[in-house]
Amino acid sequence: MNENNVELSLEAKLKQHIGFEEGMDDSMLSSYLEYGKKYAEQATGKQSEHIILMVASMFYDFRVPEKELGQAMDALTPFFVQEVFSQNETEEETDK
């Protein structure tokens, strides 16, 4: 939460995460967030905010699909695995 005790929107958080500057074109940010949501859902079974932000920032950084985007997404695999494990642990604790 920010200093006004109001939660930032996902787009505002993405802007902070990528160091977005005033006056830059933000027309594609919502698309990157949608891609991030879909990718997170497929990779982990849910839409965790931190995973969405990481994936969306990768799409922002690599606007044109290329080999480096694939390598960047592969580098996120440990985060996806950790998210699934923590989700399973939480579900197991809830079932007890």
Backbone bond lengths (Angstrom), bond angles and torsions (degrees), N, CA, C in turn:
res aa  C-N    CA-C-N  psi(-1)  N-CA   C-N-CA  omega(-1)  CA-C   N-CA-C  phi
1 M - - - 1.452 - - 1.519 109.53 -
2 N 1.313 115.57 147.61 1.453 118.09 179.96 1.513 110.32 -87.75
3 E 1.329 116.61 -176.65 1.458 121.24 -174.11 1.522 113.59 -64.42
4 N 1.316 118.66 -21.21 1.462 121.72 178.29 1.523 111.58 -88.65
5 N 1.344 116.73 8.35 1.460 122.91 179.32 1.530 111.84 61.20
6 V 1.313 116.67 29.30 1.454 122.80 176.63 1.526 106.71 -116.63
7 E 1.311 116.17 128.77 1.460 119.78 -178.54 1.521 109.96 -68.77
8 L 1.326 115.84 136.61 1.453 121.11 177.56 1.517 109.94 -71.69
9 S 1.320 116.25 147.18 1.457 120.56 174.50 1.526 108.52 -68.94
10 L 1.308 115.07 160.59 1.458 119.76 178.60 1.527 110.59 -60.44
11 E 1.335 116.09 -37.75 1.473 118.96 178.74 1.531 110.88 -65.93
12 A 1.324 117.89 -39.83 1.463 120.80 177.87 1.526 110.47 -64.38
13 K 1.334 116.98 -39.04 1.457 120.57 177.79 1.524 110.73 -65.58
14 L 1.342 116.72 -39.21 1.461 120.04 177.49 1.523 109.87 -62.63
15 K 1.319 116.44 -43.54 1.469 120.00 178.94 1.525 110.84 -58.72
16 Q 1.332 117.39 -41.73 1.466 120.38 177.35 1.520 110.49 -65.46
17 H 1.312 116.38 -42.71 1.461 122.14 -176.62 1.527 112.02 -62.18
18 I 1.323 116.66 -40.06 1.471 119.61 -176.17 1.523 112.90 -94.48
19 G 1.331 117.45 0.27 1.463 119.93 179.60 1.515 112.21 70.55
20 F 1.325 115.62 37.26 1.461 122.04 -178.28 1.523 109.60 -64.17
21 E 1.313 116.75 133.46 1.459 121.19 -177.16 1.522 111.29 -106.50
22 E 1.311 114.93 151.11 1.468 122.24 178.22 1.527 109.96 -53.58
23 G 1.307 116.09 134.72 1.456 121.21 177.17 1.517 114.29 92.31
24 M 1.334 117.56 -9.77 1.461 119.92 178.11 1.527 108.73 -76.47
25 D 1.315 116.90 153.35 1.468 122.61 -179.15 1.532 109.32 -73.16
26 D 1.332 115.77 119.12 1.459 119.49 -179.08 1.529 112.68 -108.61
27 S 1.318 116.23 17.10 1.468 120.44 -174.47 1.527 113.45 -63.85
28 M 1.310 119.31 -25.84 1.466 121.62 -177.44 1.524 113.80 -97.19
29 L 1.335 118.05 -6.81 1.461 119.59 -175.72 1.522 112.89 -59.36
30 S 1.330 117.28 -39.57 1.461 118.94 179.88 1.533 110.47 -64.79
31 S 1.316 117.30 -35.08 1.473 120.37 176.60 1.519 110.99 -66.03
32 Y 1.330 117.05 -42.98 1.467 120.28 178.49 1.524 110.38 -61.94
33 L 1.324 117.07 -38.26 1.463 120.64 177.86 1.526 111.39 -66.61
34 E 1.321 116.90 -39.65 1.466 119.67 177.11 1.529 110.80 -63.82
35 Y 1.341 116.38 -42.95 1.463 119.84 176.47 1.536 109.39 -61.01
36 G 1.320 115.91 -42.13 1.461 120.86 179.09 1.514 112.08 -61.37
37 K 1.328 117.11 -42.08 1.470 121.39 178.92 1.522 110.61 -63.14
38 K 1.328 116.37 -46.10 1.465 120.53 -179.59 1.527 111.01 -64.52
39 Y 1.324 116.55 -43.97 1.460 120.64 -178.65 1.521 110.23 -64.52
40 A 1.338 116.48 -43.65 1.467 120.64 179.16 1.522 110.80 -62.12
41 E 1.313 116.58 -42.97 1.471 121.39 179.76 1.528 110.62 -61.74
42 Q 1.317 116.71 -44.87 1.464 120.31 -179.47 1.524 111.89 -69.37
43 A 1.326 117.12 -36.53 1.459 120.48 -175.63 1.527 112.94 -79.87
44 T 1.339 117.04 -32.01 1.465 119.28 -172.52 1.524 114.24 -124.62
45 G 1.319 117.51 -11.60 1.456 120.13 -177.63 1.510 113.94 87.26
46 K 1.333 117.39 0.86 1.460 121.08 176.63 1.527 109.21 -153.87
47 Q 1.300 115.45 173.88 1.465 120.53 -176.99 1.531 110.09 -112.11
48 S 1.317 116.19 76.96 1.457 121.40 177.58 1.526 109.59 -73.39
49 E 1.316 114.90 133.34 1.455 119.71 -175.58 1.521 112.94 -57.34
50 H 1.324 117.94 -44.35 1.466 118.95 -177.55 1.521 111.76 -66.93
51 I 1.327 118.19 -34.47 1.466 120.52 176.69 1.522 109.69 -68.87
52 I 1.320 116.90 -43.62 1.468 120.79 177.91 1.520 110.33 -57.11
53 L 1.327 117.07 -45.79 1.470 120.86 -178.80 1.521 111.74 -64.58
54 M 1.332 117.11 -40.26 1.470 119.20 179.14 1.520 110.95 -65.06
55 V 1.333 116.62 -45.43 1.466 120.20 -178.72 1.534 110.22 -66.49
56 A 1.325 116.99 -45.27 1.470 120.07 179.93 1.527 111.02 -60.80
57 S 1.323 116.70 -38.42 1.469 118.56 179.22 1.520 111.84 -67.75
58 M 1.340 116.82 -31.75 1.465 119.92 175.44 1.527 110.17 -65.79
59 F 1.323 116.10 -44.00 1.467 119.15 177.85 1.528 110.58 -62.93
60 Y 1.319 116.82 -36.34 1.467 120.61 177.72 1.533 110.25 -66.03
61 D 1.330 116.20 -47.00 1.470 120.39 -178.06 1.526 112.85 -65.54
62 F 1.328 115.85 -34.99 1.466 120.66 -178.11 1.518 108.68 -114.93
63 R 1.318 116.27 67.79 1.462 122.14 -174.89 1.525 112.74 -59.40
64 V 1.306 116.80 -31.52 1.459 121.56 178.43 1.521 107.11 -105.64
65 P 1.335 117.03 119.91 1.466 118.79 -178.99 1.534 111.39 -55.91
66 E 1.291 114.31 130.74 1.450 120.56 179.07 1.519 108.34 -156.53
67 K 1.289 116.23 176.98 1.455 122.03 -176.83 1.526 111.94 -55.38
68 E 1.322 117.27 -38.96 1.457 121.05 -177.22 1.531 112.07 -64.58
69 L 1.336 118.02 -31.52 1.458 120.33 177.23 1.519 110.03 -64.18
70 G 1.302 117.32 -43.91 1.464 120.95 177.12 1.520 111.55 -60.09
71 Q 1.320 116.48 -42.04 1.455 120.42 178.72 1.529 111.07 -66.45
72 A 1.322 116.35 -39.27 1.464 120.23 178.56 1.522 111.00 -64.62
73 M 1.327 116.64 -42.48 1.463 119.94 179.62 1.530 110.28 -67.00
74 D 1.331 117.43 -37.96 1.465 120.70 176.11 1.529 110.65 -61.39
75 A 1.317 116.70 -35.25 1.466 120.80 179.57 1.524 111.71 -65.83
76 L 1.329 117.84 -21.38 1.467 121.26 178.83 1.528 112.85 -82.94
77 T 1.320 117.80 -9.28 1.467 121.26 -176.89 1.527 113.27 -51.09
78 P 1.326 120.59 -43.87 1.470 118.69 178.23 1.535 113.41 -58.83
79 F 1.314 117.23 -32.97 1.462 120.40 178.09 1.524 110.67 -68.69
80 F 1.333 116.51 -39.31 1.461 120.38 177.98 1.529 110.37 -64.21
81 V 1.318 116.05 -45.14 1.460 121.14 -179.78 1.527 109.84 -61.81
82 Q 1.321 116.67 -45.42 1.466 120.57 179.20 1.523 111.12 -60.73
83 E 1.310 117.12 -39.80 1.457 121.37 179.12 1.520 111.16 -63.17
84 V 1.311 116.90 -42.87 1.465 120.65 179.20 1.525 109.99 -66.19
85 F 1.338 117.84 -43.97 1.462 120.37 179.12 1.523 111.36 -62.59
86 S 1.314 117.64 -44.25 1.462 119.45 -179.38 1.524 110.90 -66.71
87 Q 1.323 117.02 -34.62 1.468 120.72 176.91 1.527 109.88 -64.76
88 N 1.335 116.93 -44.03 1.464 121.10 179.49 1.523 111.43 -64.68
89 E 1.327 117.52 -39.92 1.459 121.18 178.07 1.525 110.63 -63.65
90 T 1.316 117.28 -41.58 1.453 121.94 178.76 1.520 110.62 -63.53
91 E 1.329 116.65 -43.23 1.463 121.09 179.16 1.531 110.53 -64.93
92 E 1.341 117.79 -39.04 1.453 121.01 179.01 1.525 110.65 -65.36
93 E 1.336 117.17 -40.30 1.470 120.88 178.82 1.531 110.56 -65.99
94 T 1.311 116.72 -36.31 1.459 121.42 179.32 1.524 110.55 -67.92
95 D 1.340 116.89 -35.51 1.457 121.63 -178.60 1.536 112.63 -71.09
96 K 1.308 117.69 -20.14 1.479 121.26 -177.25 1.495 112.14 -71.44
